[in-house]
Amino acid sequence: MQSQALRADILMLVTAIIWGSAFVAQTSGMDHIGPFLYSGLRFALGSLCLLPLVLRGDRRQAKAEPFLTRGLLTGGVLMGLALALGINLQQVGLMFTSVTNAGFITGLYVIVVPLLGLLLGHKTGLGTWLGALLAVLGMFLLSVSDSFQVASGDWLQLIGAFVWGAHVVLVGVFASRHDPIRLAFLQFATCSLVSLVLALCLEPVHGEAILAAGPAILYGGVVAVGIGYTLQVVAQKHAIASHAAIILSLEAVFAAIAGAWLLGESLQLRGYIGCVLMLSGMLVAQLWPKKLPPSVSSLTEKA
């Protein structure tokens, strides 16, 4: 059990690195195409990347659940709808705010997840709350300057934070019940379909522009979606949702680093202090619950 938890933590940390760097690709892609078209194309590409694994996995696992069950389809579609709403709010918001601000505000789902968990009857330990507060304070120091103003893009990211919180909870619920690869494929396909329909209705679609955005689409589709979101689903099969939110929120750290390195966004001393606080929050959330009574630990494993 401990080895599975450690493996899940490592996979989620890798996911946070991928997601943080993907903010740059998301911004660059919109230099050529609209936000909905970019989301639709990269999630379509992510779906194609997973298709061989979906087909091969079904043949190799003799005792696996049927290829497509009602529960699997329901989970994949619900996760995909939440993903489509969250990613497109994030994508449109990036048109009106910086990568660093977007990373901070999106990361507020670290608080949303335990709150949603309470509504669902889950137990949340003191360590998780302390870790979440440290992480939020760290993200504030990392991303918000003294002259911070709430732009329209920031409001969209804030709404998206609540959607991401719901998505993390949904993944935690369904990934423990169904094959994670097929679940990831279904959510990618659903997100792609919704985004492409919105793009066809609201945005111009030109082949030359899509080719120009090709590198950003490839990174966003193959790396951020095909690898990153799949790792999230696989990792959360053996992780507690509220703990997963702490680790995944580190994407804000890596988004700020990528923004400073590739886009020239400044990272001052307070930003580095914020990184340290976020790392401290992750460690507190992971280590503190081990001191709780076994009865409480057994309850948290249901999340």
C-alpha positions in Angstrom: 0.0 0.0 0.0 2.8 2.4 0.9 4.6 1.6 -2.4 1.5 2.3 -4.4 1.0 5.6 -2.6 4.6 6.7 -3.2 4.2 5.7 -6.9 1.0 7.8 -7.1 2.8 10.8 -5.5 5.6 10.6 -8.0 3.3 10.3 -11.0 1.2 13.3 -9.8 4.4 15.4 -9.3 5.4 14.6 -12.9 1.9 15.5 -13.9 2.2 18.9 -12.2 5.5 19.6 -14.0 3.9 18.8 -17.4 0.8 20.9 -16.7 2.8 23.8 -15.5 4.9 23.9 -18.7 1.8 23.4 -20.8 0.6 26.9 -19.9 3.2 28.3 -22.2 2.1 26.1 -25.1 -1.5 27.1 -24.4 -0.6 30.7 -24.7 1.5 30.3 -27.8 -1.1 28.2 -29.6 -3.6 31.1 -29.4 -1.2 33.3 -31.4 -2.6 31.5 -34.4 -6.0 29.9 -33.6 -8.8 30.4 -31.2 -9.0 28.9 -27.7 -11.8 26.4 -28.4 -10.1 25.1 -31.6 -6.8 24.7 -29.7 -8.5 22.7 -26.9 -10.4 20.6 -29.3 -7.4 19.7 -31.5 -5.0 18.9 -28.6 -7.5 16.7 -26.8 -8.3 14.9 -30.1 -4.6 14.3 -30.5 -4.4 13.1 -26.9 -7.3 10.7 -27.6 -5.4 9.2 -30.6 -2.3 8.8 -28.5 -4.3 6.6 -26.0 -6.2 4.6 -28.6 -3.5 1.9 -29.1 -3.2 1.4 -25.3 -7.0 1.1 -25.0 -7.3 -1.6 -27.6 -4.2 -3.5 -26.5 -5.1 -3.4 -22.8 -8.6 -4.8 -23.5 -7.1 -7.9 -25.3 -4.4 -8.6 -22.7 -6.7 -8.5 -19.6 -8.8 -11.6 -19.7 -10.6 -10.8 -16.4 -11.0 -7.1 -17.0 -14.4 -5.4 -17.1 -16.2 -5.4 -20.4 -14.8 -3.0 -23.0 -17.6 -0.4 -22.3 -19.9 -0.5 -19.4 -22.5 2.0 -18.3 -20.4 3.0 -15.3 -17.3 3.5 -17.3 -19.2 5.5 -20.0 -20.9 7.7 -17.3 -17.6 8.4 -15.5 -15.7 9.2 -18.7 -18.4 11.5 -20.0 -18.8 13.3 -16.7 -15.1 13.7 -16.3 -14.9 14.9 -19.9 -17.6 17.5 -19.5 -15.9 18.9 -16.4 -12.6 18.8 -18.2 -14.1 20.7 -21.2 -15.5 23.4 -19.0 -12.4 23.8 -16.9 -9.9 23.8 -19.8 -11.8 26.2 -21.9 -12.3 28.6 -19.0 -8.6 28.4 -18.5 -7.8 28.8 -22.2 -10.1 31.8 -22.7 -8.8 33.3 -19.5 -5.2 33.1 -20.7 -6.1 35.6 -23.4 -6.6 38.2 -20.7 -4.1 37.4 -18.0 -0.5 36.1 -17.5 0.7 32.5 -17.3 1.8 33.2 -13.7 -1.6 34.6 -12.6 -3.4 31.8 -14.3 -1.3 29.2 -12.5 -2.0 30.7 -9.1 -5.8 31.2 -9.6 -6.3 27.8 -11.1 -4.4 26.3 -8.2 -7.1 27.5 -5.8 -8.8 24.1 -6.4 -6.5 22.9 -3.6 -9.0 24.4 -1.2 -12.1 23.5 -3.3 -11.3 19.8 -3.2 -11.5 19.3 0.6 -14.7 21.5 0.7 -16.3 19.3 -2.0 -15.1 16.2 -0.1 -16.9 17.4 3.0 -20.1 17.8 1.1 -19.7 14.2 -0.1 -19.2 12.9 3.4 -15.4 12.4 3.2 -13.1 12.9 6.2 -10.4 15.6 5.9 -7.5 15.6 8.3 -5.9 18.6 9.9 -2.7 18.0 7.9 -4.6 18.4 4.7 -6.1 21.7 5.8 -2.7 23.1 7.0 -1.0 21.9 3.8 -3.7 23.5 1.6 -3.4 26.8 3.5 0.4 26.8 3.1 0.0 26.0 -0.6 -2.5 28.8 -1.2 -0.3 31.3 0.7 2.7 30.1 -1.4 0.7 30.5 -4.6 -0.3 34.0 -3.5 3.3 35.1 -2.9 4.4 33.4 -6.1 1.9 34.9 -8.5 0.3 38.1 -7.1 2.2 41.4 -7.0 1.5 44.4 -4.9 -0.4 46.0 -7.7 -2.5 42.9 -8.5 -5.8 43.8 -10.1 -8.7 41.4 -10.9 -8.9 41.3 -14.7 -11.6 39.5 -16.7 -9.2 36.6 -17.3 -8.6 36.2 -13.6 -12.3 35.9 -13.0 -12.5 33.2 -15.6 -9.6 31.3 -14.0 -11.3 31.6 -10.6 -14.5 30.1 -11.9 -12.4 27.4 -13.5 -10.8 26.6 -10.1 -14.1 25.4 -8.8 -14.6 23.3 -11.9 -11.1 21.8 -11.5 -11.9 20.9 -7.9 -15.0 19.0 -9.1 -12.9 17.3 -11.8 -10.3 16.1 -9.2 -13.1 14.6 -7.1 -14.7 12.9 -10.1 -11.4 11.4 -11.1 -10.9 10.2 -7.6 -14.3 8.5 -7.6 -14.3 6.8 -11.0 -10.5 6.0 -11.3 -10.9 3.6 -8.3 -13.7 1.7 -10.0 -12.8 1.5 -13.7 -9.8 0.9 -16.0 -7.9 4.3 -15.9 -6.7 4.2 -19.5 -10.2 3.7 -21.0 -11.5 6.3 -18.5 -8.9 8.8 -19.7 -9.7 8.1 -23.3 -13.4 8.7 -22.8 -12.8 12.0 -21.0 -10.4 13.2 -23.7 -12.8 12.3 -26.5 -15.7 14.0 -24.7 -13.6 17.2 -24.1 -12.4 17.2 -27.7 -15.9 16.9 -29.1 -17.4 19.6 -27.0 -14.5 22.0 -27.7 -14.6 21.4 -31.5 -18.3 22.0 -31.6 -17.8 25.3 -29.8 -14.9 26.2 -32.2 -17.0 25.5 -35.3 -19.8 27.7 -33.9 -17.7 30.6 -32.6 -14.3 30.7 -34.3 -12.8 30.8 -37.8 -11.1 27.6 -38.8 -8.2 27.8 -41.3 -5.7 25.1 -42.3 -2.7 27.5 -42.4 -3.4 28.8 -38.9 -3.6 25.2 -37.6 -0.3 24.4 -39.2 1.3 27.5 -37.7 0.0 26.4 -34.2 1.3 22.9 -34.9 4.2 22.8 -32.3 1.9 24.1 -29.5 -0.8 21.6 -30.5 1.7 18.7 -30.5 3.0 19.6 -27.1 -0.4 20.3 -25.7 -1.8 17.1 -27.2 0.9 14.5 -26.8 2.7 15.7 -23.7 0.1 17.6 -21.6 -2.9 15.5 -22.6 -1.7 12.1 -23.7 0.9 11.9 -20.9 -0.1 14.4 -18.2 -3.9 13.8 -17.9 -3.4 10.0 -18.2 -0.8 10.0 -15.4 -3.4 11.9 -13.3 -6.0 9.2 -13.8 -3.6 6.4 -13.2 -2.1 8.0 -10.1 -5.5 8.9 -8.5 -6.4 5.2 -8.6 -4.3 4.8 -5.5 -4.4 8.4 -4.1 -6.6 10.4 -1.8 -8.3 13.2 -3.8 -7.6 16.0 -1.3 -3.9 14.9 -1.1 -3.8 14.8 -4.9 -4.9 18.4 -5.1 -1.9 19.5 -3.0 0.6 17.8 -5.3 -1.2 18.8 -8.5 -1.4 22.4 -7.4 2.4 22.6 -7.8 1.7 23.2 -11.5 1.5 26.8 -10.4 5.2 26.7 -9.4 6.2 25.1 -12.7 3.9 27.5 -14.7 5.7 30.5 -13.1 9.1 29.0 -13.8 8.2 28.2 -17.5 6.6 31.7 -17.9 9.8 33.3 -16.5 12.1 31.2 -18.7 10.2 31.1 -22.0 8.0 34.2 -21.9 10.1 36.6 -19.8 7.6 36.9 -17.0 9.5 38.0 -13.8 9.9 35.7 -10.8 11.0 37.8 -7.8 12.2 36.8 -4.3 8.7 36.5 -3.0 8.0 34.0 -5.8 10.8 31.7 -4.7 9.4 32.0 -1.1 6.1 31.0 -2.5 7.6 27.9 -4.1 9.1 26.8 -0.8 5.8 27.3 1.0 4.0 25.2 -1.6 6.5 22.4 -1.3 6.1 22.6 2.5 2.3 22.4 2.1 2.7 19.2 0.0 4.9 17.6 2.6 2.6 18.6 5.5 -0.4 17.1 3.8 1.5 13.9 3.0 3.3 13.3 6.3 0.8 14.6 8.9 -2.0 12.1 8.2 0.3 9.2 9.1 0.0 10.1 12.7 -3.8 9.9 12.7 -5.6 6.9 14.3 -6.0 3.9 12.0 -9.8 4.3 12.0 -9.4 7.8 10.4 -6.9 6.5 7.9 -9.2 3.8 6.8 -11.9 6.3 6.1 -9.7 8.6 4.1 -8.8 5.7 1.8 -12.3 5.7 0.5 -11.8 9.1 -1.2 
